[in-house]
């Protein structure tokens, strides 16, 4: 898994705003920071508040997007 580097200033401001969710079109996504990724698709969440938010998000509807779909949505915002 490789991270997507985002340079769009509006998107960066949204990420740094402190809000936990963001919306692209009609879809909403949860945002959480990771310290490190030791292996693909395995995340260690150490902050209790972030863990609770992540568990709540996992219980709701979360369709999987491909990297291509994510890139296309980000490119549409530029």
Helices and strands as residue ranges (DSSP letters): H 9-16, E 21-24, E 27-30, H 48-59, H 67-77
